[in-house]
Amino acid sequence: MVVKKHKTSKKGFSIRRNYWLPAGYLLLSVFLMILPLEGFISSFKTVLGYIFLPQVRAAHSVTTYAQEVSQTVRELLDAHSENQELKQEIATNRLLVAQAQAVLEENQRLSNTLQLSAQHRWKGKWARVAYREPSQWNTVTLDKGTRDGIAERSAVIAMEDGKAGLAGIVIEVTERTSKVLLVRDEDFSAAVYLERGKETGLLTGNGPRPVRIQYIPLQAYVEEGDNVYTSSTSSVFPAGIWVGTVSKVKEDESFQTALTVQVDLAIHSSAIQEVFVIAAG
């Protein structure tokens, strides 16, 4: 009888515990909800909620994890963006290197063709023909000007069939362009000499007609095919620039004491695409 009473008492305690525990959690939850959200009470409420409510701990864990994931994703995105920028910089640098190499090879090719010595017999700038007047083939406009070191009264050389020859003289210069008067123009003139006998004369343009050399003495020995070069007596052109070859010799109609020598130019106007402008002085 005593044992039975003990079992009944134990069973009743278990029932009361199962009843009071949920009720206690409920009261604690209500208590936490009605507490104010300021100062010490707010901190105390947060601590109690974290300790007694599993949902709070779970939410805190999820929030912490989400923050860590967000930070990781942000770092990955930043790393990806930096990687893309680095790839673009590398591609740009490679392009600049390729362009520099192309320019270097082009300058080397032109210098070798022009046979410039290591001491730079002629110093100057390469330039390309940017404009040619359709109705006027005696001038061309280059793509370089004063900012590139080009000045008026500079001699201009061009290439044709792998050989360098006199092309003209700079007559106008702007910051970015320069205008060249070609040898064929009637206003062009230069002191020249004939290679065979070293006779000197004045080379003048003649428009659509052959270029000529005037004031060659009648006694001078001149033959077709003789080379013509700029003379050291010229105030503009350096000595030794190839002008062309003698194509015809005849007595001057105005001055019976001199020969008129026609010249087949080394550089023809229509063939000029790129030129070497010799630095003045």
C-alpha positions as CSV (number, residue, x, y, z in Angstrom):
1,M,0.0,0.0,0.0
2,V,2.9,2.3,0.8
3,V,4.6,1.4,-2.5
4,K,1.5,2.2,-4.5
5,K,1.2,5.6,-2.9
6,H,4.8,6.4,-3.8
7,K,4.2,5.5,-7.4
8,T,1.1,7.6,-7.6
9,S,3.0,10.6,-6.1
10,K,5.8,10.2,-8.6
11,K,3.4,10.0,-11.5
12,G,1.6,13.2,-10.4
13,F,4.9,15.1,-10.2
14,S,5.7,14.0,-13.8
15,I,2.3,15.3,-15.0
16,R,2.8,18.6,-13.2
17,R,6.3,19.0,-14.8
18,N,4.9,18.4,-18.2
19,Y,2.3,21.0,-17.6
20,W,4.4,23.7,-15.9
21,L,7.3,23.6,-18.3
22,P,5.3,24.8,-21.4
23,A,3.5,27.2,-19.2
24,G,6.8,28.6,-18.0
25,Y,8.2,29.0,-21.5
26,L,5.0,30.8,-22.5
27,L,5.2,33.2,-19.5
28,L,8.8,33.8,-20.2
29,S,8.1,34.6,-23.8
30,V,5.3,37.0,-22.9
31,F,7.6,38.6,-20.3
32,L,10.3,39.1,-22.9
33,M,7.9,40.6,-25.4
34,I,6.5,43.2,-23.0
35,L,9.9,44.4,-21.7
36,P,10.9,47.8,-23.0
37,L,13.6,48.0,-25.8
38,E,15.9,50.5,-24.1
39,G,19.2,50.3,-22.2
40,F,19.9,47.5,-19.8
41,I,16.5,45.9,-20.2
42,S,17.0,45.6,-24.0
43,S,20.4,43.9,-23.5
44,F,18.9,41.6,-20.7
45,K,16.0,40.7,-23.0
46,T,18.4,39.8,-25.8
47,V,20.5,37.5,-23.5
48,L,17.5,35.7,-22.1
49,G,16.0,35.2,-25.5
50,Y,19.2,33.8,-26.8
51,I,19.5,31.4,-23.8
52,F,16.0,30.1,-23.5
53,L,14.6,30.3,-27.1
54,P,16.2,27.9,-29.6
55,Q,14.7,29.8,-32.4
56,V,16.7,32.9,-31.5
57,R,19.9,30.9,-31.5
58,A,19.0,29.4,-34.8
59,A,18.1,32.8,-36.3
60,H,21.4,34.2,-35.0
61,S,23.4,31.4,-36.5
62,V,21.6,31.8,-39.9
63,T,22.2,35.6,-39.8
64,T,25.9,35.1,-39.0
65,Y,26.2,32.5,-41.8
66,A,24.4,34.8,-44.2
67,Q,26.7,37.7,-43.4
68,E,29.7,35.5,-43.9
69,V,28.4,34.2,-47.2
70,S,27.6,37.8,-48.3
71,Q,31.1,38.9,-47.4
72,T,32.6,36.0,-49.3
73,V,30.4,36.7,-52.4
74,R,31.4,40.4,-52.2
75,E,35.1,39.5,-52.0
76,L,34.7,37.0,-54.9
77,L,33.0,39.7,-57.0
78,D,35.7,42.3,-56.2
79,A,38.3,39.7,-57.1
80,H,36.6,39.0,-60.4
81,S,36.3,42.7,-61.2
82,E,40.0,43.2,-60.4
83,N,40.9,40.2,-62.5
84,Q,39.0,41.6,-65.5
85,E,40.7,45.0,-65.1
86,L,44.1,43.3,-65.0
87,K,43.3,41.3,-68.1
88,Q,42.3,44.4,-69.9
89,E,45.5,46.2,-68.8
90,I,47.5,43.2,-70.0
91,A,45.7,43.2,-73.3
92,T,46.3,47.0,-73.7
93,N,50.0,46.6,-72.8
94,R,50.4,43.8,-75.3
95,L,48.8,46.0,-78.0
96,L,51.1,48.9,-77.1
97,V,54.1,46.7,-77.3
98,A,53.0,45.3,-80.7
99,Q,52.4,48.8,-82.0
100,A,55.8,50.0,-80.7
101,Q,57.5,46.9,-82.3
102,A,55.7,47.6,-85.6
103,V,56.9,51.3,-85.5
104,L,60.4,50.2,-84.7
105,E,60.5,47.6,-87.5
106,E,59.0,50.2,-89.9
107,N,61.6,52.8,-89.0
108,Q,64.4,50.2,-89.3
109,R,63.1,49.2,-92.7
110,L,62.9,52.8,-94.0
111,S,66.3,53.7,-92.5
112,N,67.9,50.6,-94.1
113,T,66.3,51.4,-97.4
114,L,67.4,55.0,-97.2
115,Q,70.9,53.7,-96.1
116,L,71.2,56.1,-93.2
117,S,74.5,55.5,-91.4
118,A,74.8,54.9,-87.7
119,Q,75.9,58.6,-87.4
120,H,72.7,59.7,-89.1
121,R,74.0,61.4,-92.2
122,W,70.6,63.0,-92.5
123,K,68.5,63.6,-89.4
124,G,64.8,64.2,-89.7
125,K,61.3,62.7,-89.5
126,W,59.4,60.2,-91.5
127,A,55.9,61.4,-92.6
128,R,53.1,60.1,-94.8
129,V,51.1,61.9,-97.5
130,A,47.8,62.9,-95.9
131,Y,46.3,64.9,-98.8
132,R,46.9,65.5,-102.4
133,E,45.0,68.1,-104.4
134,P,43.3,66.2,-107.2
135,S,43.8,69.0,-109.7
136,Q,47.3,69.9,-108.6
137,W,50.0,67.2,-108.5
138,N,52.9,69.6,-107.7
139,T,52.2,69.7,-103.9
140,V,51.3,67.2,-101.2
141,T,50.3,67.7,-97.5
142,L,52.0,65.6,-94.9
143,D,50.6,64.3,-91.6
144,K,53.3,65.9,-89.4
145,G,54.1,69.5,-88.6
146,T,55.9,71.8,-86.1
147,R,55.0,69.7,-83.1
148,D,57.0,66.9,-84.8
149,G,60.0,69.1,-85.4
150,I,59.3,69.9,-89.1
151,A,60.2,73.4,-90.3
152,E,59.9,75.4,-93.5
153,R,62.6,75.2,-96.1
154,S,63.4,71.6,-95.1
155,A,64.5,69.2,-97.9
156,V,62.2,66.2,-98.5
157,I,63.3,62.8,-99.7
158,A,61.1,60.0,-100.9
159,M,61.4,56.3,-102.0
160,E,60.8,54.8,-105.3
161,D,61.8,51.3,-106.5
162,G,63.9,50.9,-103.4
163,K,65.9,54.0,-103.9
164,A,65.9,57.4,-102.2
165,G,65.7,60.6,-104.2
166,L,64.9,64.3,-103.9
167,A,61.1,64.9,-103.7
168,G,60.8,68.6,-102.8
169,I,60.9,71.2,-100.1
170,V,58.6,72.2,-97.2
171,I,56.9,75.5,-98.0
172,E,54.2,75.7,-95.3
173,V,53.9,74.3,-91.8
174,T,51.2,74.1,-89.2
175,E,51.2,72.4,-85.9
176,R,50.0,69.1,-87.3
177,T,50.6,69.2,-91.1
178,S,53.2,70.5,-93.6
179,K,53.0,71.3,-97.3
180,V,55.6,70.1,-99.7
181,L,56.4,71.8,-103.0
182,L,57.5,69.0,-105.4
183,V,60.5,69.1,-107.7
184,R,58.3,69.3,-110.8
185,D,56.7,72.5,-109.8
186,E,57.7,75.6,-111.9
187,D,58.6,77.5,-108.7
188,F,61.0,74.8,-107.5
189,S,64.8,75.3,-108.0
190,A,67.9,73.7,-106.5
191,A,71.7,73.9,-107.1
192,V,72.9,70.5,-108.5
193,Y,75.9,68.9,-110.0
194,L,76.5,66.2,-112.6
195,E,78.3,63.2,-111.3
196,R,80.6,62.6,-114.3
197,G,82.3,66.0,-114.7
198,K,81.2,67.6,-111.5
199,E,79.6,70.5,-113.5
200,T,77.1,72.5,-111.5
201,G,73.9,74.1,-112.7
202,L,70.4,75.1,-111.6
203,L,67.7,72.5,-111.5
204,T,64.2,74.1,-112.1
205,G,60.8,72.6,-112.3
206,N,58.9,72.8,-115.6
207,G,55.3,71.8,-114.8
208,P,54.1,69.0,-117.0
209,R,57.3,69.2,-119.2
210,P,60.6,67.5,-118.3
211,V,62.6,69.0,-115.4
212,R,65.8,70.7,-116.6
213,I,69.2,71.9,-115.5
214,Q,70.3,75.3,-116.8
215,Y,73.7,77.0,-117.1
216,I,75.8,74.0,-117.9
217,P,78.8,75.1,-119.9
218,L,78.8,74.2,-123.6
219,Q,82.1,72.4,-123.2
220,A,80.9,70.2,-120.4
221,Y,80.9,66.5,-121.1
222,V,77.4,65.3,-120.4
223,E,75.8,62.0,-121.5
224,E,72.3,60.6,-121.1
225,G,72.1,58.4,-118.0
226,D,74.5,60.5,-115.9
227,N,73.4,60.9,-112.3
228,V,72.4,64.3,-110.9
229,Y,72.9,65.2,-107.2
230,T,72.2,68.2,-105.0
231,S,75.2,70.5,-104.8
232,S,77.0,71.8,-101.7
233,T,76.5,75.3,-103.0
234,S,72.7,75.0,-102.2
235,S,71.5,77.0,-99.3
236,V,68.6,74.6,-98.6
237,F,69.5,71.1,-99.7
238,P,72.3,69.0,-98.2
239,A,74.9,67.9,-100.7
240,G,74.6,64.4,-102.3
241,I,70.9,63.8,-102.5
242,W,70.1,61.9,-105.7
243,V,67.9,63.9,-108.0
244,G,67.7,61.7,-111.1
245,T,69.4,60.9,-114.4
246,V,70.1,62.9,-117.6
247,S,67.5,62.0,-120.2
248,K,68.4,64.6,-122.9
249,V,71.1,67.3,-123.7
250,K,70.5,70.2,-125.9
251,E,71.8,73.8,-126.4
252,D,70.0,76.4,-124.5
253,E,67.8,78.5,-126.9
254,S,68.2,81.6,-124.8
255,F,71.9,81.4,-123.9
256,Q,74.0,79.9,-126.7
257,T,76.9,79.7,-124.3
258,A,75.2,77.0,-122.1
259,L,73.6,73.6,-122.3
260,T,70.1,72.7,-121.2
261,V,70.0,69.3,-119.7
262,Q,66.7,67.4,-119.2
263,V,66.4,65.1,-116.2
264,D,64.4,62.0,-115.6
265,L,63.5,62.4,-111.9
266,A,64.3,59.7,-109.4
267,I,61.0,60.4,-107.6
268,H,57.8,60.8,-109.7
269,S,55.0,62.9,-108.1
270,S,52.4,60.2,-108.4
271,A,54.5,57.6,-106.6
272,I,55.1,59.6,-103.4
273,Q,53.3,58.0,-100.4
274,E,55.8,58.5,-97.5
275,V,58.7,60.9,-97.2
276,F,61.7,61.7,-95.0
277,V,61.9,65.4,-94.0
278,I,65.5,66.3,-93.4
279,A,65.9,68.5,-90.3
280,A,66.7,72.1,-91.3
281,G,70.1,73.4,-90.4
